[in-house]
Amino acid sequence: MPKYLVQGSYTAEGAKGLLVEGGSGRREAVQQVVASCGGTLESMHFAYGDDDLYIVVDFPDHLSMAAVAMTVRASGAVRSRAIPLLTVEEVDEAAKRAVDFRPPRS
């Protein structure tokens, strides 16, 4: 299954909700939305700085991740980005593929 690192930052409204629900409440909500599209939550960590949370999820396909991302972003409570994660074996396979590339000339 495709795996993603999701980085998120709460808006002011989202942060207010976090204060009410706490981290456990938000984890339950994330588990529910991910499971609704056939995915699983591998880990969820809160942070401070540029991002408020880091989540690792597995989905059966890329469209499931896209559906969740669009729905969550549409709420306006969080800004997020999903980064596809590759296994070591997938990188090995990619490295073996022939690519017809010519760098720009200087």
N, CA and C of each residue as an Amber inpcrd file, in Angstrom:
protein
   318
   0.8480000  -1.1820000   0.0000000   0.0000000   0.0000000   0.0000000
   0.8880000   1.2380000   0.0000000   0.4890000   2.2630000  -0.7480000
   1.2420000   3.5090000  -0.7080000   1.2390000   4.1080000   0.7030000
   2.3900000   4.6280000   1.0970000   2.5670000   5.2210000   2.4250000
   2.8580000   6.7080000   2.2370000   2.3410000   7.5360000   3.1370000
   2.5070000   8.9810000   3.0560000   2.9020000   9.5650000   4.4000000
   3.7250000  10.5890000   4.3320000   3.9850000  11.4520000   5.4710000
   3.1120000  12.6770000   5.2660000   2.2430000  12.9560000   6.2080000
   1.3780000  14.1310000   6.1310000   1.8730000  15.1360000   7.1650000
   2.1850000  16.3290000   6.6880000   2.5830000  17.4270000   7.5700000
   1.4230000  18.3960000   7.6160000   1.0580000  18.8280000   8.8070000
  -0.0940000  19.7120000   8.9290000   0.1290000  20.8470000   9.9010000
  -0.5700000  21.9400000   9.6240000  -0.5700000  23.1080000  10.5000000
  -2.0140000  23.5190000  10.7320000  -2.3860000  23.6450000  11.9820000
  -3.7470000  24.0530000  12.3100000  -3.9470000  25.5300000  12.0370000
  -5.1310000  25.8800000  11.5670000  -5.5440000  27.2740000  11.5120000
  -5.9530000  27.6580000  12.9330000  -6.3010000  28.9050000  13.1440000
  -6.7380000  29.3310000  14.4770000  -7.9590000  28.5250000  14.9260000
  -8.8910000  28.2980000  14.0230000 -10.0830000  27.5150000  14.3790000
  -9.7210000  26.0680000  14.6940000  -8.8210000  25.4960000  13.9150000
  -8.3770000  24.1270000  14.1660000  -7.6780000  23.9950000  15.5070000
  -6.8680000  24.9930000  15.8590000  -6.1630000  24.9790000  17.1440000
  -7.1560000  25.0690000  18.3030000  -8.2170000  25.8440000  18.1290000
  -9.2510000  25.9170000  19.1720000  -9.9010000  24.5540000  19.3700000
 -10.1550000  23.8540000  18.2700000 -10.7270000  22.5060000  18.3560000
  -9.7930000  21.5330000  19.0500000  -8.4990000  21.6530000  18.7650000
  -7.5130000  20.7970000  19.4250000  -7.5170000  21.0320000  20.9340000
  -7.6380000  22.2760000  21.3450000  -7.6800000  22.5770000  22.7780000
  -8.8980000  21.9420000  23.4460000 -10.0060000  21.8570000  22.7310000
 -11.2200000  21.2540000  23.2840000 -11.1170000  19.7310000  23.3020000
 -10.6840000  19.1260000  22.1750000 -10.6620000  17.6720000  22.0320000
  -9.4120000  17.0090000  22.5840000  -8.3140000  17.7560000  22.6200000
  -7.0410000  17.1680000  23.0180000  -6.4700000  16.3070000  21.9000000
  -5.2620000  15.8380000  22.1250000  -4.5830000  15.0200000  21.1270000
  -5.2770000  13.6970000  20.8700000  -5.8030000  13.0720000  21.9100000
  -6.4860000  11.7810000  21.7570000  -7.7220000  11.9050000  20.8800000
  -8.4510000  12.9780000  21.0700000  -9.6440000  13.2050000  20.2500000
  -9.3000000  13.3900000  18.7890000  -8.2210000  14.1090000  18.5360000
  -7.8200000  14.3190000  17.1380000  -7.3020000  13.0230000  16.5270000
  -6.5700000  12.2150000  17.3080000  -6.0900000  10.9310000  16.7890000
  -7.2720000  10.0530000  16.3950000  -8.3150000  10.0170000  17.2180000
  -9.5140000   9.2310000  16.8870000 -10.1510000   9.7290000  15.5940000
 -10.1920000  11.0510000  15.4300000 -10.7750000  11.6210000  14.2100000
  -9.9400000  11.2650000  12.9880000  -8.6220000  11.3020000  13.1300000
  -7.7400000  10.9410000  12.0130000  -7.8970000   9.4650000  11.6830000
  -7.9290000   8.6080000  12.6930000  -8.1180000   7.1760000  12.4470000
  -9.4240000   6.9270000  11.7030000 -10.4700000   7.6320000  12.0780000
 -11.7820000   7.4480000  11.4470000 -11.7560000   7.8680000   9.9810000
 -11.2080000   9.0410000   9.6880000 -11.2120000   9.5110000   8.2960000
 -10.3110000   8.6460000   7.4200000  -9.1800000   8.2100000   7.9430000
  -8.2690000   7.3610000   7.1740000  -8.9250000   5.9970000   6.9100000
  -9.5360000   5.4110000   7.9350000 -10.1910000   4.1070000   7.7830000
 -11.3670000   4.1780000   6.8180000 -12.0330000   5.3240000   6.7450000
 -13.1930000   5.4590000   5.8590000 -12.8200000   5.2920000   4.3910000
 -11.5440000   5.4640000   4.0710000 -11.0630000   5.2750000   2.6970000
 -10.1360000   4.0690000   2.5890000 -10.2300000   3.1480000   3.5510000
  -9.4770000   1.9040000   3.4770000  -8.0380000   1.9860000   3.9480000
  -7.6680000   3.0920000   4.6050000  -6.2940000   3.2720000   5.0500000
  -6.0900000   2.9410000   6.5070000  -4.8320000   3.0130000   6.9340000
  -4.4950000   2.8060000   8.3370000  -3.5490000   3.9120000   8.7990000
  -3.7100000   4.3030000  10.0380000  -2.8440000   5.2890000  10.6700000
  -1.6710000   4.5490000  11.2940000  -0.4600000   4.8280000  10.8290000
   0.7270000   4.1800000  11.3870000   1.2350000   4.9400000  12.6040000
   1.3190000   6.2730000  12.4890000   1.7730000   7.0730000  13.6310000
   1.2810000   8.4970000  13.4890000   1.1980000   9.1670000  14.6270000
   0.7580000  10.5690000  14.6580000   1.5070000  11.2640000  15.7830000
   2.1680000  12.3580000  15.4400000   2.9510000  13.1000000  16.4180000
   2.6350000  14.5860000  16.3040000   2.4860000  15.2180000  17.4540000
   2.2980000  16.6670000  17.4860000   3.6560000  17.3360000  17.6590000
   3.7710000  18.5500000  17.1590000   5.0230000  19.2930000  17.2220000
   4.6950000  20.7760000  17.3500000   5.7200000  21.5760000  17.4700000
   5.5350000  23.0170000  17.4000000   6.6310000  23.5780000  16.5220000
   6.3130000  24.6540000  15.8730000   7.2150000  25.2210000  14.8780000
   6.4130000  25.4950000  13.6250000   6.9930000  25.2190000  12.4670000
   6.2790000  25.4450000  11.2150000   5.0940000  24.5000000  11.0580000
   5.2120000  23.2760000  11.5530000   4.1380000  22.2850000  11.4660000
   3.6730000  21.9070000  12.8570000   2.3640000  21.6170000  12.9620000
   1.7780000  21.2260000  14.2370000   1.6790000  19.7190000  14.4040000
   1.6770000  18.9850000  13.2820000   1.5780000  17.5470000  13.3960000
   2.2180000  16.8440000  12.2070000   2.6510000  15.6270000  12.4850000
   3.2510000  14.7390000  11.4850000   2.5350000  13.4040000  11.6010000
   2.0080000  12.9280000  10.4800000   1.2220000  11.7010000  10.4650000
   1.7830000  10.7900000   9.3800000   1.8860000   9.4970000   9.6670000
   2.2530000   8.5120000   8.6530000   1.0420000   7.6060000   8.4650000
   0.5770000   7.5190000   7.2130000  -0.6050000   6.7270000   6.8870000
  -0.3240000   5.8270000   5.6910000  -1.0730000   4.7250000   5.6200000
  -1.0590000   3.8230000   4.4740000  -2.4440000   3.8730000   3.8390000
  -2.4860000   3.9230000   2.5050000  -3.7510000   3.8880000   1.7810000
  -3.6700000   2.8380000   0.6900000  -4.8130000   2.2840000   0.2900000
  -4.7930000   1.2650000  -0.7470000  -4.3730000   1.8110000  -2.1190000
  -4.5410000   3.1180000  -2.3260000  -4.1970000   3.7170000  -3.6130000
  -4.0570000   5.2330000  -3.4390000  -3.5380000   5.8750000  -4.4780000
  -3.2920000   7.3160000  -4.4120000  -4.5930000   8.1280000  -4.3670000
  -5.6390000   7.6340000  -5.0020000  -6.9050000   8.3650000  -5.0110000
  -7.5200000   8.4500000  -3.6170000  -7.3210000   7.4200000  -2.8080000
  -7.8320000   7.4510000  -1.4330000  -7.1520000   8.5630000  -0.6390000
  -5.8300000   8.6850000  -0.7970000  -5.1080000   9.7700000  -0.1240000
  -5.6040000  11.1160000  -0.6180000  -5.8080000  11.2450000  -1.9180000
  -6.2940000  12.5060000  -2.4870000  -7.6720000  12.8600000  -1.9510000
  -8.5600000  11.8780000  -1.8360000  -9.9060000  12.1330000  -1.3310000
  -9.8780000  12.6350000   0.1040000  -9.0630000  11.9950000   0.9390000
  -8.9440000  12.4300000   2.3340000  -8.3360000  13.8250000   2.4040000
  -7.2690000  14.0580000   1.6510000  -6.6120000  15.3680000   1.6760000
  -7.5660000  16.4810000   1.2690000  -8.3210000  16.2780000   0.1990000
  -9.2550000  17.3190000  -0.2550000 -10.3350000  17.5900000   0.7690000
 -10.8680000  16.5270000   1.3660000 -11.9360000  16.6830000   2.3540000
 -11.4400000  17.4100000   3.5970000 -10.2800000  17.0200000   4.0980000
  -9.7400000  17.6400000   5.3080000  -9.3820000  19.1030000   5.0470000
  -8.7500000  19.3870000   3.9180000  -8.3810000  20.7710000   3.6040000
  -9.6070000  21.6460000   3.4280000 -10.6740000  21.0850000   2.8730000
 -11.8950000  21.8590000   2.6520000 -12.5320000  22.3190000   3.9630000
 -12.2000000  21.6460000   5.0630000 -12.7550000  22.0450000   6.3620000
 -12.2200000  23.4030000   6.8020000 -11.0420000  23.7730000   6.3080000
 -10.4230000  25.0320000   6.7090000  -9.7480000  24.9870000   8.0630000
  -9.7610000  23.8290000   8.7370000  -9.1910000  23.7240000  10.0770000
  -7.6920000  23.4220000  10.0680000  -7.2060000  22.9250000   8.9440000
  -5.8050000  22.5310000   8.8820000  -5.2800000  22.7290000   7.4570000
  -4.0430000  23.1450000   7.3700000  -3.3300000  23.1900000   6.0920000
  -2.3800000  22.0000000   6.1100000  -2.3700000  21.2400000   5.0270000
  -1.5510000  20.0240000   5.0440000  -0.9030000  19.7750000   3.6940000
   0.0850000  18.8980000   3.7300000   0.7080000  18.4040000   2.5010000
   1.0590000  16.9400000   2.7340000   0.8370000  16.1550000   1.6960000
   1.0940000  14.7230000   1.7640000   2.3050000  14.3970000   0.8970000
   3.2610000  13.7290000   1.4900000   4.5030000  13.3830000   0.8100000
   4.5350000  11.8680000   0.6350000   4.5520000  11.3800000  -0.6200000
   4.6410000   9.9310000  -0.8140000   5.9800000   9.4110000  -0.2880000
   5.9360000   8.2950000   0.4080000   7.1460000   7.6710000   0.9390000
   7.4290000   6.3910000   0.1730000   8.6830000   6.1790000  -0.1850000
   9.0910000   4.9940000  -0.9300000   9.8870000   4.0600000  -0.0290000
   9.6880000   2.7740000  -0.2370000  10.4960000   1.7940000   0.4880000
  11.8780000   1.7250000  -0.1540000  12.8120000   1.1010000   0.5430000
  14.1520000   0.8880000   0.0040000  14.0570000   0.0760000  -1.2860000
  13.2100000  -0.9340000  -1.2870000  13.0520000  -1.7840000  -2.4660000
  12.4800000  -1.0030000  -3.6560000  11.5510000  -0.0940000  -3.4000000
  11.0080000   0.7260000  -4.4840000  12.0760000   1.6410000  -5.0690000
  12.9440000   2.1770000  -4.2350000  14.0470000   3.0120000  -4.7250000
  15.0070000   2.1660000  -5.5520000  15.2940000   0.9330000  -5.0980000
  16.1510000   0.0370000  -5.8700000  15.5540000  -0.2020000  -7.2550000
  14.2560000  -0.4480000  -7.3160000  13.5910000  -0.6870000  -8.5990000
  13.6380000   0.5600000  -9.4820000  13.3990000   1.7080000  -8.9050000
  13.4450000   2.9610000  -9.6650000  14.8450000   3.2190000 -10.2100000
  15.8540000   2.9020000  -9.4160000  17.2420000   3.1300000  -9.8340000
  17.6260000   2.2700000 -11.0270000  16.9440000   1.1490000 -11.2280000
  17.2560000   0.2400000 -12.3310000  16.5590000   0.6280000 -13.6350000
  15.5970000   1.5330000 -13.5710000  14.8520000   1.9060000 -14.7740000
  15.6790000   2.8330000 -15.6540000  15.6000000   2.5830000 -16.9480000
  16.3020000   3.4240000 -17.9140000  15.5360000   4.7300000 -18.0970000
  16.2730000   5.8330000 -18.0640000  15.6830000   7.1610000 -18.2360000
  16.4620000   7.8800000 -19.3180000  15.7470000   8.3890000 -20.3260000
  16.3780000   9.1310000 -21.4140000  16.3960000  10.6030000 -21.0180000
  17.5560000  11.0670000 -20.5230000  17.6660000  12.4270000 -19.9980000
  18.9620000  13.0620000 -20.4820000  18.8650000  14.3390000 -20.8370000
  20.0320000  15.1320000 -21.1990000  19.9900000  16.3970000 -20.3540000
  21.0550000  16.6750000 -19.5750000  21.0470000  17.8940000 -18.7580000
  21.1510000  19.1390000 -19.6350000  20.7300000  20.2840000 -19.1210000
  20.8430000  21.5260000 -19.8870000  22.3040000  21.8290000 -20.1920000
  22.5380000  22.4330000 -21.3280000  23.8980000  22.8200000 -21.7050000
  24.1890000  24.1960000 -21.1570000  25.4130000  24.3840000 -20.7370000
  25.7890000  25.7120000 -20.2330000  26.5690000  26.4920000 -21.2450000
